[in-house]
Amino acid sequence: MDFRQRDIISIKDFSKEEIVSILEYAKRMVPYAKGQKQTTHLDQKILATLFFEPSTRTRLSFESAMHRLGGRVIGFSDPSGTSQKKGESLADTIRMADAYSDAIVIRHPQEGAARLAAEFSDVPVLNAGDGAGQHPTQCLLDLFTILTEKKKIQGNNVVLLGDLKYGRTVHSLAYALSLFKANLTFVSPETLKMPKEVFAECKQFGVEPASTTNLEKAIKDADVLYATRIQKERFPDAEEYNRVVGSYKVDLPLLQQAKEDLIIMHPLPRVVEIDPQVDATRHARYFIQAFNGVPVRMALLSLILGGKKL
């Protein structure tokens, strides 16, 4: 499959076969991601990272991935130090990054910003999160984590928990898991339910997600629990946030009802939704999940910029 010069805007832009190909290639990237092997595969290539929103894992894992491949990184993590502060348009910022790099990674608070950026860029654009929209590379690393930890994606009972209304990670993941015929249960407060259009997308693939507010019931049959934080920055009304924050907490008493081989994932950062005591249990996979961002993003950058596999 030829991924050269391809934009990565939405997981919906990929077929199941293409996703499988990326995940299989990511497995080969793990020793490089850990520094056990070295490569100059992307020597002289430059990645521009444009982060208009805060980020730890996504930004650093993209930068680590590029460095591990022998490439270089330019960019910013605070738009207040750029010409955006002077009134420069997003289109003009993208045009400049296009002139200085071989690929652009963008995170932006406005939904649709990454697709807009791709219209003004001749080099590939990778969406690192656009508002409450899409986060395709997070989705790929989530799939990679489920695949490597559970040995398969299809047929797993996956519970998506927390902010399902504003959470871009769960929007992308629900679509992709349906593509792989996983069984889905959505758990959230009534005011943060998964959008209707996501239900509709799942049903296109023959998957009928269950929806509930009861985590204790949902966790009993779960193979994967994917928790998310209640995202204060997405709420137009602070009072609405205050009413729902802390609605759920994954802790040791809850896990007594879970399967022995349940894995717990979280895109991080967590706030109050996972008790730190859970970190030491056999269920916790969120730190492994965060590491998996490096081999997955290495695979993507290699395929887009390298033209051939290592």
C-alpha positions as CSV (number, residue, x, y, z in Angstrom):
1,M,0.0,0.0,0.0
2,D,1.3,3.4,-0.9
3,F,1.0,6.0,1.8
4,R,3.5,8.5,0.4
5,Q,2.7,12.2,0.9
6,R,-0.7,11.2,2.4
7,D,-2.6,13.5,4.8
8,I,-3.7,12.0,8.1
9,I,-6.9,13.9,8.9
10,S,-9.5,11.4,10.0
11,I,-9.5,7.7,10.8
12,K,-12.5,7.6,8.4
13,D,-10.1,8.2,5.5
14,F,-8.6,4.7,5.9
15,S,-9.9,1.3,5.0
16,K,-9.7,-1.6,7.4
17,E,-6.9,-3.1,5.3
18,E,-4.9,0.1,5.5
19,I,-5.3,0.3,9.3
20,V,-4.1,-3.3,9.7
21,S,-1.1,-2.6,7.5
22,I,-0.1,0.4,9.6
23,L,-0.6,-1.5,12.9
24,E,1.6,-4.4,11.6
25,Y,4.3,-2.0,10.5
26,A,4.1,-0.3,14.0
27,K,5.1,-3.6,15.6
28,R,8.4,-3.5,13.7
29,M,9.0,0.0,15.0
30,V,8.9,-1.0,18.7
31,P,12.7,-1.8,19.0
32,Y,13.5,1.5,17.3
33,A,11.1,3.4,19.5
34,K,12.9,1.9,22.6
35,G,16.3,2.8,21.2
36,Q,17.3,-0.8,20.9
37,K,17.9,-0.3,17.1
38,Q,18.9,2.8,15.2
39,T,18.0,4.1,11.8
40,T,18.6,7.1,9.6
41,H,15.5,6.3,7.5
42,L,14.3,10.0,7.5
43,D,17.7,11.7,7.5
44,Q,17.4,15.3,6.3
45,K,13.6,15.3,6.6
46,I,12.0,18.0,8.8
47,L,8.7,17.7,10.7
48,A,6.9,20.9,11.8
49,T,4.8,20.6,14.9
50,L,2.2,23.3,15.3
51,F,0.4,23.0,18.6
52,F,-2.2,25.7,19.2
53,E,-3.5,23.7,22.2
54,P,-1.6,22.2,25.1
55,S,-0.1,18.7,24.7
56,T,2.3,16.4,26.4
57,R,2.1,12.9,25.0
58,T,1.1,13.7,21.4
59,R,3.7,16.4,20.8
60,L,6.5,14.6,22.5
61,S,5.8,11.3,21.0
62,F,5.7,12.8,17.5
63,E,9.0,14.6,18.1
64,S,10.5,11.4,19.6
65,A,9.2,9.4,16.6
66,M,10.9,11.8,14.1
67,H,14.2,11.8,16.0
68,R,14.2,8.0,16.3
69,L,13.8,7.9,12.5
70,G,16.8,10.2,12.0
71,G,14.8,13.3,11.1
72,R,14.6,16.8,12.6
73,V,11.8,18.8,14.2
74,I,10.8,22.5,14.2
75,G,7.7,24.1,15.6
76,F,5.9,25.6,18.6
77,S,3.9,24.5,21.5
78,D,2.5,28.0,22.4
79,P,0.9,30.1,19.7
80,S,1.3,33.3,21.8
81,G,4.9,33.3,20.7
82,T,4.1,33.3,17.0
83,S,2.7,35.7,14.4
84,Q,-0.8,34.4,15.2
85,K,-0.6,36.9,18.1
86,K,-0.2,39.7,15.4
87,G,-3.2,38.5,13.6
88,E,-1.7,36.1,11.0
89,S,-4.3,33.7,9.6
90,L,-4.1,30.0,10.0
91,A,-3.8,29.6,6.2
92,D,-0.7,31.9,6.2
93,T,0.9,30.1,9.1
94,I,0.4,26.8,7.3
95,R,1.9,28.2,4.1
96,M,5.1,29.2,6.0
97,A,5.3,25.8,7.8
98,D,4.9,24.1,4.4
99,A,7.9,26.1,3.1
100,Y,10.1,25.1,6.0
101,S,9.3,21.4,6.4
102,D,8.5,18.0,4.8
103,A,5.4,17.3,6.9
104,I,3.2,19.2,9.3
105,V,1.6,18.0,12.6
106,I,-1.2,20.4,13.8
107,R,-3.3,20.5,17.0
108,H,-5.9,23.2,17.0
109,P,-9.0,24.0,19.2
110,Q,-11.2,24.5,16.1
111,E,-12.9,21.5,14.6
112,G,-12.0,21.2,10.9
113,A,-8.7,23.1,11.3
114,A,-6.5,20.2,10.2
115,R,-8.5,19.6,7.0
116,L,-8.3,23.3,6.3
117,A,-4.6,23.2,6.9
118,A,-4.3,20.4,4.3
119,E,-5.9,22.6,1.7
120,F,-3.1,25.2,2.1
121,S,-0.2,22.8,2.4
122,D,1.7,20.9,-0.3
123,V,3.4,18.7,2.3
124,P,1.4,16.1,4.2
125,V,-0.6,17.3,7.2
126,L,-1.2,15.1,10.2
127,N,-4.1,15.9,12.6
128,A,-3.0,15.8,16.2
129,G,-6.5,16.8,17.4
130,D,-9.0,19.4,16.2
131,G,-11.4,20.6,18.8
132,A,-14.0,18.0,19.6
133,G,-13.5,16.5,16.1
134,Q,-10.9,13.8,15.2
135,H,-7.7,12.5,16.6
136,P,-6.7,9.8,14.1
137,T,-3.1,9.0,15.4
138,Q,-4.5,8.6,18.9
139,C,-7.0,6.2,17.5
140,L,-4.3,4.2,15.7
141,L,-2.2,3.9,18.9
142,D,-5.4,2.9,20.8
143,L,-6.1,0.1,18.3
144,F,-2.4,-0.9,18.4
145,T,-2.6,-1.2,22.2
146,I,-5.7,-3.4,22.1
147,L,-4.2,-5.5,19.4
148,T,-0.9,-6.1,21.2
149,E,-2.4,-6.6,24.7
150,K,-5.5,-8.6,23.7
151,K,-4.0,-10.2,20.6
152,K,-7.1,-9.2,18.6
153,I,-9.5,-6.3,18.1
154,Q,-12.6,-8.1,16.7
155,G,-15.0,-9.4,19.3
156,N,-13.7,-7.6,22.3
157,N,-16.2,-6.1,24.7
158,V,-15.1,-2.4,24.9
159,V,-16.5,0.1,27.3
160,L,-16.0,3.7,26.5
161,L,-16.4,5.8,29.6
162,G,-16.6,9.5,30.5
163,D,-16.9,12.5,28.3
164,L,-18.4,11.0,25.1
165,K,-20.0,14.2,23.9
166,Y,-16.8,16.3,23.6
167,G,-14.1,13.6,23.5
168,R,-12.5,13.5,20.1
169,T,-10.6,10.3,21.0
170,V,-13.7,8.3,21.6
171,H,-15.4,9.6,18.5
172,S,-12.6,8.3,16.3
173,L,-12.2,5.1,18.3
174,A,-15.9,4.2,18.3
175,Y,-15.9,4.4,14.5
176,A,-12.7,2.3,14.2
177,L,-13.7,-0.4,16.7
178,S,-17.0,-0.8,14.8
179,L,-15.0,-1.3,11.6
180,F,-13.3,-4.2,13.4
181,K,-16.6,-5.5,14.7
182,A,-15.9,-5.0,18.4
183,N,-18.8,-4.9,20.9
184,L,-19.3,-1.4,22.2
185,T,-20.9,0.0,25.4
186,F,-21.0,3.7,26.0
187,V,-21.0,4.9,29.7
188,S,-21.5,8.6,30.5
189,P,-23.6,11.1,32.3
190,E,-26.8,11.9,30.5
191,T,-25.5,15.3,29.5
192,L,-22.3,13.8,27.9
193,K,-23.7,11.0,25.8
194,M,-22.1,9.9,22.6
195,P,-23.4,12.0,19.7
196,K,-26.2,10.5,17.6
197,E,-24.0,10.6,14.4
198,V,-21.5,8.3,16.1
199,F,-24.2,5.8,16.8
200,A,-25.2,6.0,13.2
201,E,-21.7,5.4,12.0
202,C,-21.3,2.3,14.2
203,K,-24.6,0.9,12.9
204,Q,-23.3,1.2,9.3
205,F,-20.9,-1.6,10.2
206,G,-23.5,-3.7,11.9
207,V,-22.5,-2.8,15.4
208,E,-25.3,-1.8,17.8
209,P,-23.6,0.0,20.8
210,A,-25.3,-0.2,24.2
211,S,-25.6,3.1,26.2
212,T,-25.9,3.4,29.9
213,T,-25.0,5.5,32.9
214,N,-24.2,2.4,35.0
215,L,-20.5,1.7,35.1
216,E,-20.7,-1.1,37.7
217,K,-23.0,-3.1,35.4
218,A,-21.0,-2.4,32.2
219,I,-17.6,-3.4,33.6
220,K,-18.6,-6.9,34.5
221,D,-18.3,-8.2,30.9
222,A,-15.7,-5.7,29.7
223,D,-12.5,-6.9,28.0
224,V,-11.3,-3.3,27.6
225,L,-12.3,-0.2,29.7
226,Y,-11.4,3.0,27.9
227,A,-11.7,5.9,30.4
228,T,-11.6,9.6,29.5
229,R,-11.5,12.7,31.7
230,I,-14.3,15.2,31.8
231,Q,-12.8,18.0,29.6
232,K,-13.3,21.3,31.3
233,E,-11.9,23.2,28.4
234,R,-14.6,21.9,26.0
235,F,-17.6,23.1,28.1
236,P,-19.3,26.3,27.1
237,D,-20.8,26.5,30.6
238,A,-18.7,26.1,33.8
239,E,-21.8,25.1,35.8
240,E,-22.4,22.2,33.4
241,Y,-18.8,21.0,34.0
242,N,-19.2,21.3,37.8
243,R,-22.3,19.1,37.7
244,V,-20.6,16.2,36.0
245,V,-17.0,16.2,37.0
246,G,-16.2,13.2,39.2
247,S,-19.2,11.3,37.9
248,Y,-17.2,8.1,37.6
249,K,-14.1,6.8,39.3
250,V,-12.2,3.6,38.4
251,D,-10.9,2.3,41.7
252,L,-10.0,-1.0,43.4
253,P,-13.5,-1.8,44.7
254,L,-14.9,-1.3,41.2
255,L,-12.3,-3.7,39.8
256,Q,-13.4,-6.5,42.1
257,Q,-16.3,-6.9,39.7
258,A,-14.1,-7.0,36.6
259,K,-12.7,-9.9,34.6
260,E,-9.1,-10.9,35.5
261,D,-7.8,-10.0,32.1
262,L,-9.6,-6.7,31.8
263,I,-7.3,-3.9,30.5
264,I,-7.8,-0.3,31.4
265,M,-6.8,2.4,28.9
266,H,-6.9,6.2,29.0
267,P,-5.6,8.8,26.5
268,L,-4.3,10.9,29.4
269,P,-4.1,13.2,31.2
270,R,-6.2,11.7,33.9
271,V,-7.7,13.9,36.7
272,V,-9.9,12.1,39.1
273,E,-11.4,9.3,37.0
274,I,-8.7,6.7,37.7
275,D,-7.5,6.1,41.3
276,P,-3.6,6.0,41.3
277,Q,-3.9,2.8,43.2
278,V,-5.0,1.2,40.0
279,D,-1.6,1.8,38.5
280,A,-0.1,-1.1,40.3
281,T,-2.8,-3.6,39.2
282,R,-2.6,-6.1,36.3
283,H,-5.3,-4.1,34.6
284,A,-3.5,-0.8,34.0
285,R,-2.3,-0.3,30.4
286,Y,-2.5,3.5,30.0
287,F,1.3,4.2,30.4
288,I,2.1,1.4,27.9
289,Q,-0.6,3.0,25.7
290,A,1.1,6.3,25.9
291,F,4.5,4.8,24.9
292,N,2.8,3.1,21.9
293,G,2.3,6.5,20.4
294,V,6.0,6.5,19.4
295,P,6.1,3.3,17.3
296,V,2.7,4.1,15.7
297,R,3.7,7.6,14.8
298,M,7.1,6.3,13.6
299,A,5.2,3.9,11.3
300,L,3.1,6.8,9.9
301,L,6.0,9.2,9.4
302,S,8.1,6.4,7.8
303,L,5.3,5.5,5.4
304,I,4.4,9.1,4.5
305,L,7.9,10.5,4.1
306,G,10.1,7.5,3.5
307,G,8.2,5.9,0.7
308,K,9.2,2.4,1.8
309,K,9.2,0.3,4.9
310,L,12.3,-0.3,7.1
